[in-house]
């Protein structure tokens, strides 16, 4: 029998945590005024990753704002 194709749950959890920490660092650096290229060099990822993380975080904030506004209007 061969090895399982699925990673061990702890390996998956560790990767998720690492990515979340990296994403938070990207946002922190972006807020400090660094460019996407500078952030990529600092964090050790591709500039496209920085752009994707930044766009995703903006979308999350917009979604939350819309939901909060809708709830407030409904009250």
N, C-alpha and C positions, 0 to 999 in steps of 0.2 A: 504494500500500500504506500502511496505517495503522501506528501505533505498536504495539508489543507490549503485550499486556495484563499481562504479567508484569514485575515490577520487576527491575532489574538486581541480580544476586547481591550486589554490594557494598552497595547500598542496603538490601537485606534484612538483611545481616549487621550493618550499622551500627545499624539499628533494634533488632535483637535485643540488641546490646551496650548500647545506650542503655536499653532496658527492664530488662536485668539489673542495670545500675548503679542505676537508679531503684529497683528492687525491693530491692536490698541497702541502699540509703539508707533506704527505708521501714522495713525491719526494724531497722536501727541506731537510728533515731529511736524506734521503738516500744519497743525495749529500754531506751532512755533515759527512758522514762516519759511520752512525749508521747501525747496523744489522737489518734484517727484524724483528727479535724477539723484539729488543729494540724499534723499530718504532711501532710495534703492541701494545706494552705495553704503550707507550707514547700517541698514538692516540686513543687507546681504541678499537682496532679491532683485527681480527684474523691475524696471520702471513701469512696465505694463501691469504688474501685480499691484504696485502702489496706486496706479490709476483705478484699477478695478476695486480695490478695497475702499478707496476714497469715495467712488461713485456709489458703492453698495451702502456705505454708512450714511451718505446724504439721502439716499432713497429710504432707508430705515427711519431717519429723522423726519422726513416729509410725511411718511405713512403715519407715524406716531402723532405728528401735529394735526393731520387731517382727522384722525380718529378722535383725538382730544377735542378738537373743535366741534365735530359732529355730536359728541356726547354732551358738550356744553350747550349746544343749540337745542338738543333734544330736551334738556332739563328746562 
